Amino acid sequence: MGPLKGIKIIELAGIGPVPLCGMMLSDMGAEVIRIDRAGGHTSSITIDRPNDILGRGRKSIRVNLKDPAGIDVIYRLLESADALIEGFRPGVTERLGLGPDEVLARCPHIVYGRMTGWGQEGPMAQTAGHDINYIAITGALSAIGNKGGKPVPPLNLVGDNGGGASLLFGGVLCGIIETKTSGKGQVIDAAMVDGAATLMAGIYGFRAQGIWQDDRGSNFADGGAPFYDAYECADGEYISIGSIEPQFYAQLMELGGFDAEDPLFKQQFNKKNWPRCKEIMAARFKNKTRDEWCDIMDGTDICFAPVLSMAEAPSHPHNVHRKTFVERDGWMQPAPSPRFSRTVQEIQGPPPLLGADTEKVLLDNGYGQAEIDRLLANNAVAGTA
Protein backbone atom coordinates (compact mmCIF):
# COMPACT_ATOMS: atom_id res chain seq x y z
CA MET A 1 0.00 0.00 0.00
CA GLY A 2 0.95 3.63 -0.40
CA PRO A 3 2.84 5.85 2.06
CA LEU A 4 -0.40 7.32 3.47
CA LYS A 5 -1.90 3.98 4.47
CA GLY A 6 -3.65 4.46 7.80
CA ILE A 7 -4.47 8.13 7.15
CA LYS A 8 -8.18 8.96 6.95
CA ILE A 9 -9.48 12.02 5.13
CA ILE A 10 -13.01 13.40 5.07
CA GLU A 11 -13.68 15.31 1.84
CA LEU A 12 -16.67 17.60 1.57
CA ALA A 13 -17.62 17.19 -2.08
CA GLY A 14 -16.95 20.15 -4.31
CA ILE A 15 -15.49 21.22 -7.62
CA GLY A 16 -12.12 22.57 -8.70
CA PRO A 17 -8.95 21.65 -6.82
CA VAL A 18 -10.48 19.82 -3.83
CA PRO A 19 -11.37 16.70 -5.88
CA LEU A 20 -7.85 16.63 -7.33
CA CYS A 21 -6.37 16.89 -3.84
CA GLY A 22 -8.63 14.07 -2.69
CA MET A 23 -7.55 11.95 -5.64
CA MET A 24 -3.88 12.55 -4.88
CA LEU A 25 -4.34 11.65 -1.21
CA SER A 26 -6.18 8.48 -2.18
CA ASP A 27 -3.51 7.55 -4.74
CA MET A 28 -0.95 7.73 -1.95
CA GLY A 29 -2.90 5.23 0.15
CA ALA A 30 -5.13 7.41 2.34
CA GLU A 31 -8.72 6.38 2.99
CA VAL A 32 -10.75 9.23 1.53
CA ILE A 33 -14.44 9.38 2.39
CA ARG A 34 -16.31 11.89 0.25
CA ILE A 35 -19.38 13.52 1.73
CA ASP A 36 -21.87 14.00 -1.10
CA ARG A 37 -25.11 15.86 -0.63
CA ALA A 38 -28.31 13.94 -0.10
CA GLY A 39 -31.43 15.60 -1.44
CA GLY A 40 -31.65 18.51 -3.83
CA HIS A 41 -29.58 19.15 -6.92
CA THR A 42 -26.12 17.58 -6.80
CA SER A 43 -24.73 17.73 -10.34
CA SER A 44 -23.06 21.11 -9.76
CA ILE A 45 -21.19 19.73 -6.77
CA THR A 46 -19.88 16.36 -7.91
CA ILE A 47 -19.96 14.39 -11.14
CA ASP A 48 -21.88 11.14 -10.83
CA ARG A 49 -20.17 9.33 -13.70
CA PRO A 50 -17.85 6.31 -13.85
CA ASN A 51 -15.37 8.27 -16.00
CA ASP A 52 -14.96 11.15 -13.53
CA ILE A 53 -11.26 10.45 -13.11
CA LEU A 54 -10.83 13.08 -10.37
CA GLY A 55 -13.26 11.07 -8.25
CA ARG A 56 -11.29 7.83 -8.30
CA GLY A 57 -10.33 5.94 -5.19
CA ARG A 58 -12.99 7.38 -2.88
CA LYS A 59 -15.79 6.07 -0.74
CA SER A 60 -18.99 8.08 -1.19
CA ILE A 61 -21.58 8.66 1.49
CA ARG A 62 -24.58 10.91 0.88
CA VAL A 63 -25.48 13.12 3.82
CA ASN A 64 -28.25 15.67 4.26
CA LEU A 65 -26.28 18.74 5.26
CA LYS A 66 -29.45 20.55 6.35
CA ASP A 67 -30.34 17.87 8.89
CA PRO A 68 -28.69 17.99 12.34
CA ALA A 69 -28.63 14.19 12.32
CA GLY A 70 -26.72 14.30 9.06
CA ILE A 71 -24.22 16.80 10.44
CA ASP A 72 -23.77 14.55 13.46
CA VAL A 73 -22.84 11.70 11.11
CA ILE A 74 -19.99 13.79 9.74
CA TYR A 75 -18.77 14.58 13.24
CA ARG A 76 -18.73 10.90 14.12
CA LEU A 77 -16.66 10.20 11.02
CA LEU A 78 -14.28 13.00 11.98
CA GLU A 79 -13.63 11.44 15.39
CA SER A 80 -11.44 8.80 13.75
CA ALA A 81 -10.18 10.95 10.86
CA ASP A 82 -6.93 12.86 10.46
CA ALA A 83 -8.12 15.70 8.26
CA LEU A 84 -11.07 17.35 6.57
CA ILE A 85 -10.81 19.13 3.22
CA GLU A 86 -13.41 21.51 1.80
CA GLY A 87 -13.65 24.06 -0.97
CA PHE A 88 -16.67 26.22 -0.19
CA ARG A 89 -16.69 30.00 -0.07
CA PRO A 90 -15.67 31.47 3.30
CA GLY A 91 -18.47 31.16 5.83
CA VAL A 92 -20.41 28.32 4.16
CA THR A 93 -19.24 25.50 6.42
CA GLU A 94 -19.81 27.77 9.42
CA ARG A 95 -23.44 28.14 8.39
CA LEU A 96 -23.71 24.38 8.05
CA GLY A 97 -22.39 23.87 11.57
CA LEU A 98 -19.13 22.43 10.24
CA GLY A 99 -16.87 25.44 10.56
CA PRO A 100 -13.35 25.01 11.90
CA ASP A 101 -14.18 26.39 15.36
CA GLU A 102 -16.97 23.86 15.81
CA VAL A 103 -14.98 20.98 14.34
CA LEU A 104 -11.85 21.66 16.38
CA ALA A 105 -13.93 22.05 19.53
CA ARG A 106 -15.33 18.54 19.10
CA CYS A 107 -12.35 16.98 17.32
CA PRO A 108 -9.25 18.94 18.44
CA HIS A 109 -6.88 16.68 16.51
CA ILE A 110 -8.35 17.46 13.07
CA VAL A 111 -6.34 19.20 10.35
CA TYR A 112 -8.95 21.39 8.67
CA GLY A 113 -7.94 22.10 5.06
CA ARG A 114 -9.80 25.01 3.45
CA MET A 115 -9.43 25.60 -0.29
CA THR A 116 -10.62 28.84 -1.85
CA GLY A 117 -9.63 31.03 -4.74
CA TRP A 118 -9.07 34.30 -2.90
CA GLY A 119 -8.44 33.00 0.63
CA GLN A 120 -10.47 33.18 3.82
CA GLU A 121 -10.08 36.93 4.16
CA GLY A 122 -9.30 40.00 2.09
CA PRO A 123 -11.30 42.43 -0.08
CA MET A 124 -12.14 39.74 -2.67
CA ALA A 125 -12.67 36.80 -0.32
CA GLN A 126 -16.45 36.73 -0.73
CA THR A 127 -16.55 37.19 -4.51
CA ALA A 128 -16.84 34.43 -7.10
CA GLY A 129 -13.91 33.58 -9.33
CA HIS A 130 -12.21 30.93 -11.41
CA ASP A 131 -8.64 29.90 -12.17
CA ILE A 132 -8.16 32.63 -14.78
CA ASN A 133 -9.08 35.31 -12.24
CA TYR A 134 -6.89 33.99 -9.44
CA ILE A 135 -3.78 33.84 -11.60
CA ALA A 136 -4.58 37.23 -13.14
CA ILE A 137 -3.70 39.19 -9.98
CA THR A 138 -0.46 37.28 -9.32
CA GLY A 139 1.32 38.31 -12.53
CA ALA A 140 1.14 34.76 -13.88
CA LEU A 141 -1.54 35.28 -16.53
CA SER A 142 0.07 38.47 -17.78
CA ALA A 143 3.33 36.59 -18.38
CA ILE A 144 1.78 33.87 -20.58
CA GLY A 145 1.13 34.51 -24.26
CA ASN A 146 2.73 35.71 -27.47
CA LYS A 147 4.40 39.07 -27.86
CA GLY A 148 1.83 41.64 -28.91
CA GLY A 149 -1.01 39.24 -28.19
CA LYS A 150 -3.42 38.82 -25.32
CA PRO A 151 -2.71 36.72 -22.21
CA VAL A 152 -3.39 33.02 -22.79
CA PRO A 153 -5.06 30.93 -20.03
CA PRO A 154 -2.83 27.90 -19.28
CA LEU A 155 -5.88 25.62 -18.94
CA ASN A 156 -6.59 25.53 -15.19
CA LEU A 157 -3.17 24.14 -14.36
CA VAL A 158 -1.70 27.12 -12.53
CA GLY A 159 -4.54 28.23 -10.27
CA ASP A 160 -6.77 25.22 -9.65
CA ASN A 161 -4.24 22.44 -9.92
CA GLY A 162 -0.72 23.67 -9.22
CA GLY A 163 -1.55 26.59 -6.95
CA GLY A 164 -4.68 25.01 -5.50
CA ALA A 165 -4.75 21.23 -5.21
CA SER A 166 -0.99 20.88 -4.75
CA LEU A 167 -0.92 23.61 -2.11
CA LEU A 168 -3.78 21.98 -0.20
CA PHE A 169 -2.20 18.53 -0.57
CA GLY A 170 1.10 19.72 0.89
CA GLY A 171 -0.55 21.84 3.55
CA VAL A 172 -2.73 19.01 4.83
CA LEU A 173 0.24 16.64 4.98
CA CYS A 174 2.33 19.24 6.84
CA GLY A 175 -0.53 19.70 9.27
CA ILE A 176 -0.86 15.95 9.87
CA ILE A 177 2.88 15.63 10.48
CA GLU A 178 2.82 18.52 12.97
CA THR A 179 -0.18 17.02 14.75
CA LYS A 180 1.82 13.84 15.42
CA THR A 181 4.09 15.99 17.59
CA SER A 182 1.67 18.49 19.14
CA GLY A 183 -1.48 16.40 19.29
CA LYS A 184 -3.39 19.45 18.13
CA GLY A 185 -5.13 20.12 14.85
CA GLN A 186 -5.23 23.43 13.03
CA VAL A 187 -6.73 25.22 10.03
CA ILE A 188 -5.00 25.30 6.65
CA ASP A 189 -5.96 28.39 4.63
CA ALA A 190 -4.99 27.30 1.11
CA ALA A 191 -5.78 29.98 -1.47
CA MET A 192 -5.23 29.54 -5.19
CA VAL A 193 -4.04 33.12 -5.49
CA ASP A 194 -1.32 32.42 -2.90
CA GLY A 195 -0.35 29.14 -4.55
CA ALA A 196 -0.14 30.70 -8.01
CA ALA A 197 2.10 33.43 -6.59
CA THR A 198 4.33 30.76 -5.04
CA LEU A 199 4.65 29.03 -8.41
CA MET A 200 5.85 32.35 -9.84
CA ALA A 201 8.74 32.66 -7.35
CA GLY A 202 11.40 31.74 -9.88
CA ILE A 203 10.07 34.19 -12.47
CA TYR A 204 9.95 36.97 -9.88
CA GLY A 205 13.56 36.04 -9.13
CA PHE A 206 14.52 36.45 -12.79
CA ARG A 207 12.74 39.81 -12.81
CA ALA A 208 14.62 40.93 -9.70
CA GLN A 209 17.89 40.00 -11.42
CA GLY A 210 16.98 42.10 -14.45
CA ILE A 211 16.79 39.16 -16.85
CA TRP A 212 13.00 39.11 -17.22
CA GLN A 213 10.77 41.80 -18.72
CA ASP A 214 7.08 42.33 -18.05
CA ASP A 215 6.49 42.35 -21.82
CA ARG A 216 5.22 38.79 -22.41
CA GLY A 217 6.69 36.84 -25.27
CA SER A 218 9.99 38.69 -24.89
CA ASN A 219 11.89 36.43 -22.52
CA PHE A 220 13.98 33.29 -22.74
CA ALA A 221 11.32 30.93 -21.33
CA ASP A 222 8.01 32.44 -22.46
CA GLY A 223 8.23 31.79 -26.18
CA GLY A 224 10.10 34.98 -26.93
CA ALA A 225 13.41 33.25 -27.63
CA PRO A 226 13.84 31.26 -30.84
CA PHE A 227 15.51 28.46 -28.88
CA TYR A 228 12.54 28.01 -26.49
CA ASP A 229 9.33 27.61 -28.43
CA ALA A 230 7.03 25.24 -30.27
CA TYR A 231 7.35 25.01 -34.05
CA GLU A 232 4.98 23.75 -36.70
CA CYS A 233 6.18 20.91 -38.92
CA ALA A 234 5.38 19.96 -42.51
CA ASP A 235 2.46 17.76 -41.44
CA GLY A 236 0.83 20.44 -39.29
CA GLU A 237 2.07 18.85 -36.06
CA TYR A 238 4.40 20.60 -33.63
CA ILE A 239 7.70 20.04 -31.85
CA SER A 240 9.06 21.72 -28.72
CA ILE A 241 12.55 23.16 -28.42
CA GLY A 242 14.11 24.26 -25.12
CA SER A 243 17.82 24.76 -25.88
CA ILE A 244 18.63 27.40 -23.26
CA GLU A 245 22.12 26.30 -22.17
CA PRO A 246 24.96 26.97 -24.64
CA GLN A 247 25.90 23.31 -25.08
CA PHE A 248 22.31 22.40 -25.88
CA TYR A 249 21.99 25.38 -28.21
CA ALA A 250 25.11 24.20 -30.06
CA GLN A 251 23.46 20.84 -30.73
CA LEU A 252 20.34 22.63 -31.95
CA MET A 253 22.43 24.58 -34.41
CA GLU A 254 24.16 21.45 -35.66
CA LEU A 255 21.24 19.03 -35.97
CA GLY A 256 18.78 21.71 -37.03
CA GLY A 257 21.05 22.71 -39.87
CA PHE A 258 21.61 26.29 -38.74
CA ASP A 259 24.84 28.26 -39.19
CA ALA A 260 26.24 28.72 -35.70
CA GLU A 261 28.72 31.28 -37.03
CA ASP A 262 26.02 33.46 -38.53
CA PRO A 263 25.95 36.66 -36.41
CA LEU A 264 22.18 36.20 -36.04
CA PHE A 265 22.63 32.85 -34.29
CA LYS A 266 26.08 33.30 -32.76
CA GLN A 267 24.86 35.78 -30.17
CA GLN A 268 22.29 33.48 -28.61
CA PHE A 269 20.90 35.97 -26.08
CA ASN A 270 20.87 39.06 -28.27
CA LYS A 271 17.16 39.81 -28.18
CA LYS A 272 17.38 42.09 -31.21
CA ASN A 273 18.09 39.04 -33.33
CA TRP A 274 15.38 36.82 -31.91
CA PRO A 275 12.52 37.76 -34.25
CA ARG A 276 14.57 37.07 -37.40
CA CYS A 277 16.09 33.89 -35.91
CA LYS A 278 12.63 32.64 -35.13
CA GLU A 279 11.48 33.27 -38.70
CA ILE A 280 14.42 31.28 -40.08
CA MET A 281 13.90 28.45 -37.62
CA ALA A 282 10.16 28.31 -38.26
CA ALA A 283 10.76 27.97 -41.98
CA ARG A 284 13.36 25.23 -41.45
CA PHE A 285 11.23 23.17 -39.09
CA LYS A 286 8.32 23.33 -41.50
CA ASN A 287 10.38 21.47 -44.12
CA LYS A 288 10.11 18.14 -42.28
CA THR A 289 7.35 16.25 -40.54
CA ARG A 290 7.20 15.85 -36.79
CA ASP A 291 8.31 12.23 -37.05
CA GLU A 292 11.26 13.19 -39.24
CA TRP A 293 12.41 15.72 -36.66
CA CYS A 294 11.98 13.06 -33.97
CA ASP A 295 14.30 10.78 -35.95
CA ILE A 296 16.91 13.54 -35.98
CA MET A 297 16.57 14.95 -32.46
CA ASP A 298 15.27 12.18 -30.19
CA GLY A 299 17.94 11.02 -27.73
CA THR A 300 20.02 14.20 -28.03
CA ASP A 301 20.61 16.99 -25.52
CA ILE A 302 18.85 19.59 -27.63
CA CYS A 303 16.01 19.57 -25.08
CA PHE A 304 13.50 18.37 -27.62
CA ALA A 305 10.15 16.59 -27.55
CA PRO A 306 7.24 16.21 -29.92
CA VAL A 307 4.07 18.06 -28.96
CA LEU A 308 1.56 15.26 -28.41
CA SER A 309 -2.21 15.36 -28.06
CA MET A 310 -3.92 13.72 -25.10
CA ALA A 311 -4.84 10.88 -27.44
CA GLU A 312 -1.19 10.37 -28.39
CA ALA A 313 0.57 10.97 -25.05
CA PRO A 314 -0.13 7.57 -23.39
CA SER A 315 1.54 5.75 -26.32
CA HIS A 316 4.82 7.68 -26.27
CA PRO A 317 7.65 5.18 -25.55
CA HIS A 318 8.90 7.09 -22.52
CA ASN A 319 5.42 7.30 -20.99
CA VAL A 320 4.87 3.61 -21.75
CA HIS A 321 8.17 2.65 -20.08
CA ARG A 322 7.42 4.67 -16.94
CA LYS A 323 3.74 3.68 -16.91
CA THR A 324 2.88 7.38 -16.69
CA PHE A 325 -0.63 6.59 -17.88
CA VAL A 326 -2.77 3.61 -17.01
CA GLU A 327 -6.01 2.25 -18.42
CA ARG A 328 -8.37 1.57 -15.56
CA ASP A 329 -12.04 0.60 -15.76
CA GLY A 330 -11.95 1.29 -19.48
CA TRP A 331 -10.57 4.83 -19.21
CA MET A 332 -7.05 6.05 -19.93
CA GLN A 333 -5.84 8.27 -17.10
CA PRO A 334 -2.67 9.54 -15.41
CA ALA A 335 -1.11 7.03 -13.04
CA PRO A 336 -0.45 7.99 -9.41
CA SER A 337 2.73 9.97 -8.82
CA PRO A 338 5.34 10.44 -7.43
CA ARG A 339 7.00 7.02 -7.20
CA PHE A 340 8.33 5.50 -3.99
CA SER A 341 11.10 2.93 -3.64
CA ARG A 342 9.41 0.84 -0.95
CA THR A 343 5.73 1.69 -0.64
CA VAL A 344 3.45 1.28 -3.64
CA GLN A 345 1.07 4.02 -4.68
CA GLU A 346 -1.98 2.82 -6.58
CA ILE A 347 -5.46 3.73 -7.72
CA GLN A 348 -7.68 2.37 -4.97
CA GLY A 349 -10.80 2.05 -7.08
CA PRO A 350 -13.02 3.66 -9.69
CA PRO A 351 -14.97 6.85 -9.10
CA PRO A 352 -17.91 5.86 -6.88
CA LEU A 353 -21.52 6.59 -7.67
CA LEU A 354 -22.92 9.09 -5.21
CA GLY A 355 -23.83 7.32 -2.00
CA ALA A 356 -22.49 3.96 -3.13
CA ASP A 357 -20.72 3.38 0.19
CA THR A 358 -23.14 4.99 2.63
CA GLU A 359 -24.08 1.86 4.55
CA LYS A 360 -20.60 0.35 4.51
CA VAL A 361 -18.94 3.55 5.74
CA LEU A 362 -21.43 3.82 8.59
CA LEU A 363 -20.98 0.17 9.54
CA ASP A 364 -17.19 0.58 9.47
CA ASN A 365 -17.48 3.59 11.78
CA GLY A 366 -19.43 2.00 14.57
CA TYR A 367 -23.05 2.40 13.48
CA GLY A 368 -25.43 -0.49 14.03
CA GLN A 369 -27.79 -1.60 11.29
CA ALA A 370 -30.88 -0.38 13.15
CA GLU A 371 -29.31 3.07 13.56
CA ILE A 372 -28.40 3.15 9.86
CA ASP A 373 -31.95 2.16 8.90
CA ARG A 374 -33.33 5.06 10.97
CA LEU A 375 -30.95 7.53 9.35
CA LEU A 376 -31.96 6.32 5.89
CA ALA A 377 -35.67 6.37 6.73
CA ASN A 378 -35.39 9.94 8.07
CA ASN A 379 -33.38 11.08 5.01
CA ALA A 380 -30.45 12.16 7.16
CA VAL A 381 -28.30 10.02 4.87
CA ALA A 382 -28.99 8.31 1.55
CA GLY A 383 -27.65 5.62 -0.71
CA THR A 384 -27.34 5.86 -4.47
CA ALA A 385 -29.97 7.99 -6.15
C-alpha positions in Angstrom: 0.0 0.0 0.0 0.9 3.6 -0.4 2.8 5.8 2.1 -0.4 7.3 3.5 -1.9 4.0 4.5 -3.6 4.5 7.8 -4.5 8.1 7.1 -8.2 9.0 6.9 -9.5 12.0 5.1 -13.0 13.4 5.1 -13.7 15.3 1.8 -16.7 17.6 1.6 -17.6 17.2 -2.1 -17.0 20.2 -4.3 -15.5 21.2 -7.6 -12.1 22.6 -8.7 -9.0 21.7 -6.8 -10.5 19.8 -3.8 -11.4 16.7 -5.9 -7.9 16.6 -7.3 -6.4 16.9 -3.8 -8.6 14.1 -2.7 -7.5 12.0 -5.6 -3.9 12.6 -4.9 -4.3 11.7 -1.2 -6.2 8.5 -2.2 -3.5 7.5 -4.7 -1.0 7.7 -1.9 -2.9 5.2 0.1 -5.1 7.4 2.3 -8.7 6.4 3.0 -10.7 9.2 1.5 -14.4 9.4 2.4 -16.3 11.9 0.3 -19.4 13.5 1.7 -21.9 14.0 -1.1 -25.1 15.9 -0.6 -28.3 13.9 -0.1 -31.4 15.6 -1.4 -31.7 18.5 -3.8 -29.6 19.2 -6.9 -26.1 17.6 -6.8 -24.7 17.7 -10.3 -23.1 21.1 -9.8 -21.2 19.7 -6.8 -19.9 16.4 -7.9 -20.0 14.4 -11.1 -21.9 11.1 -10.8 -20.2 9.3 -13.7 -17.8 6.3 -13.9 -15.4 8.3 -16.0 -15.0 11.1 -13.5 -11.3 10.4 -13.1 -10.8 13.1 -10.4 -13.3 11.1 -8.3 -11.3 7.8 -8.3 -10.3 5.9 -5.2 -13.0 7.4 -2.9 -15.8 6.1 -0.7 -19.0 8.1 -1.2 -21.6 8.7 1.5 -24.6 10.9 0.9 -25.5 13.1 3.8 -28.3 15.7 4.3 -26.3 18.7 5.3 -29.5 20.5 6.4 -30.3 17.9 8.9 -28.7 18.0 12.3 -28.6 14.2 12.3 -26.7 14.3 9.1 -24.2 16.8 10.4 -23.8 14.6 13.5 -22.8 11.7 11.1 -20.0 13.8 9.7 -18.8 14.6 13.2 -18.7 10.9 14.1 -16.7 10.2 11.0 -14.3 13.0 12.0 -13.6 11.4 15.4 -11.4 8.8 13.8 -10.2 10.9 10.9 -6.9 12.9 10.5 -8.1 15.7 8.3 -11.1 17.3 6.6 -10.8 19.1 3.2 -13.4 21.5 1.8 -13.6 24.1 -1.0 -16.7 26.2 -0.2 -16.7 30.0 -0.1 -15.7 31.5 3.3 -18.5 31.2 5.8 -20.4 28.3 4.2 -19.2 25.5 6.4 -19.8 27.8 9.4 -23.4 28.1 8.4 -23.7 24.4 8.0 -22.4 23.9 11.6 -19.1 22.4 10.2 -16.9 25.4 10.6 -13.3 25.0 11.9 -14.2 26.4 15.4 -17.0 23.9 15.8 -15.0 21.0 14.3 -11.8 21.7 16.4 -13.9 22.0 19.5 -15.3 18.5 19.1 -12.3 17.0 17.3 -9.3 18.9 18.4 -6.9 16.7 16.5 -8.4 17.5 13.1 -6.3 19.2 10.4 -9.0 21.4 8.7 -7.9 22.1 5.1 -9.8 25.0 3.5 -9.4 25.6 -0.3 -10.6 28.8 -1.9 -9.6 31.0 -4.7 -9.1 34.3 -2.9 -8.4 33.0 0.6 -10.5 33.2 3.8 -10.1 36.9 4.2 -9.3 40.0 2.1 -11.3 42.4 -0.1 -12.1 39.7 -2.7 -12.7 36.8 -0.3 -16.5 36.7 -0.7 -16.5 37.2 -4.5 -16.8 34.4 -7.1 -13.9 33.6 -9.3 -12.2 30.9 -11.4 -8.6 29.9 -12.2 -8.2 32.6 -14.8 -9.1 35.3 -12.2 -6.9 34.0 -9.4 -3.8 33.8 -11.6 -4.6 37.2 -13.1 -3.7 39.2 -10.0 -0.5 37.3 -9.3 1.3 38.3 -12.5 1.1 34.8 -13.9 -1.5 35.3 -16.5 0.1 38.5 -17.8 3.3 36.6 -18.4 1.8 33.9 -20.6 1.1 34.5 -24.3 2.7 35.7 -27.5 4.4 39.1 -27.9 1.8 41.6 -28.9 -1.0 39.2 -28.2 -3.4 38.8 -25.3 -2.7 36.7 -22.2 -3.4 33.0 -22.8 -5.1 30.9 -20.0 -2.8 27.9 -19.3 -5.9 25.6 -18.9 -6.6 25.5 -15.2 -3.2 24.1 -14.4 -1.7 27.1 -12.5 -4.5 28.2 -10.3 -6.8 25.2 -9.7 -4.2 22.4 -9.9 -0.7 23.7 -9.2 -1.5 26.6 -6.9 -4.7 25.0 -5.5 -4.8 21.2 -5.2 -1.0 20.9 -4.8 -0.9 23.6 -2.1 -3.8 22.0 -0.2 -2.2 18.5 -0.6 1.1 19.7 0.9 -0.6 21.8 3.5 -2.7 19.0 4.8 0.2 16.6 5.0 2.3 19.2 6.8 -0.5 19.7 9.3 -0.9 15.9 9.9 2.9 15.6 10.5 2.8 18.5 13.0 -0.2 17.0 14.7 1.8 13.8 15.4 4.1 16.0 17.6 1.7 18.5 19.1 -1.5 16.4 19.3 -3.4 19.5 18.1 -5.1 20.1 14.9 -5.2 23.4 13.0 -6.7 25.2 10.0 -5.0 25.3 6.7 -6.0 28.4 4.6 -5.0 27.3 1.1 -5.8 30.0 -1.5 -5.2 29.5 -5.2 -4.0 33.1 -5.5 -1.3 32.4 -2.9 -0.4 29.1 -4.6 -0.1 30.7 -8.0 2.1 33.4 -6.6 4.3 30.8 -5.0 4.6 29.0 -8.4 5.9 32.3 -9.8 8.7 32.7 -7.4 11.4 31.7 -9.9 10.1 34.2 -12.5 10.0 37.0 -9.9 13.6 36.0 -9.1 14.5 36.4 -12.8 12.7 39.8 -12.8 14.6 40.9 -9.7 17.9 40.0 -11.4 17.0 42.1 -14.4 16.8 39.2 -16.9 13.0 39.1 -17.2 10.8 41.8 -18.7 7.1 42.3 -18.1 6.5 42.3 -21.8 5.2 38.8 -22.4 6.7 36.8 -25.3 10.0 38.7 -24.9 11.9 36.4 -22.5 14.0 33.3 -22.7 11.3 30.9 -21.3 8.0 32.4 -22.5 8.2 31.8 -26.2 10.1 35.0 -26.9 13.4 33.2 -27.6 13.8 31.3 -30.8 15.5 28.5 -28.9 12.5 28.0 -26.5 9.3 27.6 -28.4 7.0 25.2 -30.3 7.4 25.0 -34.0 5.0 23.7 -36.7 6.2 20.9 -38.9 5.4 20.0 -42.5 2.5 17.8 -41.4 0.8 20.4 -39.3 2.1 18.8 -36.1 4.4 20.6 -33.6 7.7 20.0 -31.8 9.1 21.7 -28.7 12.6 23.2 -28.4 14.1 24.3 -25.1 17.8 24.8 -25.9 18.6 27.4 -23.3 22.1 26.3 -22.2 25.0 27.0 -24.6 25.9 23.3 -25.1 22.3 22.4 -25.9 22.0 25.4 -28.2 25.1 24.2 -30.1 23.5 20.8 -30.7 20.3 22.6 -31.9 22.4 24.6 -34.4 24.2 21.4 -35.7 21.2 19.0 -36.0 18.8 21.7 -37.0 21.0 22.7 -39.9 21.6 26.3 -38.7 24.8 28.3 -39.2 26.2 28.7 -35.7 28.7 31.3 -37.0 26.0 33.5 -38.5 26.0 36.7 -36.4 22.2 36.2 -36.0 22.6 32.9 -34.3 26.1 33.3 -32.8 24.9 35.8 -30.2 22.3 33.5 -28.6 20.9 36.0 -26.1 20.9 39.1 -28.3 17.2 39.8 -28.2 17.4 42.1 -31.2 18.1 39.0 -33.3 15.4 36.8 -31.9 12.5 37.8 -34.3 14.6 37.1 -37.4 16.1 33.9 -35.9 12.6 32.6 -35.1 11.5 33.3 -38.7 14.4 31.3 -40.1 13.9 28.4 -37.6 10.2 28.3 -38.3 10.8 28.0 -42.0 13.4 25.2 -41.5 11.2 23.2 -39.1 8.3 23.3 -41.5 10.4 21.5 -44.1 10.1 18.1 -42.3 7.3 16.2 -40.5 7.2 15.8 -36.8 8.3 12.2 -37.1 11.3 13.2 -39.2 12.4 15.7 -36.7 12.0 13.1 -34.0 14.3 10.8 -36.0 16.9 13.5 -36.0 16.6 14.9 -32.5 15.3 12.2 -30.2 17.9 11.0 -27.7 20.0 14.2 -28.0 20.6 17.0 -25.5 18.8 19.6 -27.6 16.0 19.6 -25.1 13.5 18.4 -27.6 10.2 16.6 -27.5 7.2 16.2 -29.9 4.1 18.1 -29.0 1.6 15.3 -28.4 -2.2 15.4 -28.1 -3.9 13.7 -25.1 -4.8 10.9 -27.4 -1.2 10.4 -28.4 0.6 11.0 -25.1 -0.1 7.6 -23.4 1.5 5.8 -26.3 4.8 7.7 -26.3 7.6 5.2 -25.6 8.9 7.1 -22.5 5.4 7.3 -21.0 4.9 3.6 -21.7 8.2 2.7 -20.1 7.4 4.7 -16.9 3.7 3.7 -16.9 2.9 7.4 -16.7 -0.6 6.6 -17.9 -2.8 3.6 -17.0 -6.0 2.2 -18.4 -8.4 1.6 -15.6 -12.0 0.6 -15.8 -12.0 1.3 -19.5 -10.6 4.8 -19.2 -7.1 6.0 -19.9 -5.8 8.3 -17.1 -2.7 9.5 -15.4 -1.1 7.0 -13.0 -0.4 8.0 -9.4 2.7 10.0 -8.8 5.3 10.4 -7.4 7.0 7.0 -7.2 8.3 5.5 -4.0 11.1 2.9 -3.6 9.4 0.8 -0.9 5.7 1.7 -0.6 3.4 1.3 -3.6 1.1 4.0 -4.7 -2.0 2.8 -6.6 -5.5 3.7 -7.7 -7.7 2.4 -5.0 -10.8 2.0 -7.1 -13.0 3.7 -9.7 -15.0 6.9 -9.1 -17.9 5.9 -6.9 -21.5 6.6 -7.7 -22.9 9.1 -5.2 -23.8 7.3 -2.0 -22.5 4.0 -3.1 -20.7 3.4 0.2 -23.1 5.0 2.6 -24.1 1.9 4.6 -20.6 0.3 4.5 -18.9 3.5 5.7 -21.4 3.8 8.6 -21.0 0.2 9.5 -17.2 0.6 9.5 -17.5 3.6 11.8 -19.4 2.0 14.6 -23.1 2.4 13.5 -25.4 -0.5 14.0 -27.8 -1.6 11.3 -30.9 -0.4 13.1 -29.3 3.1 13.6 -28.4 3.1 9.9 -32.0 2.2 8.9 -33.3 5.1 11.0 -30.9 7.5 9.3 -32.0 6.3 5.9 -35.7 6.4 6.7 -35.4 9.9 8.1 -33.4 11.1 5.0 -30.5 12.2 7.2 -28.3 10.0 4.9 -29.0 8.3 1.6 -27.6 5.6 -0.7 -27.3 5.9 -4.5 -30.0 8.0 -6.2 
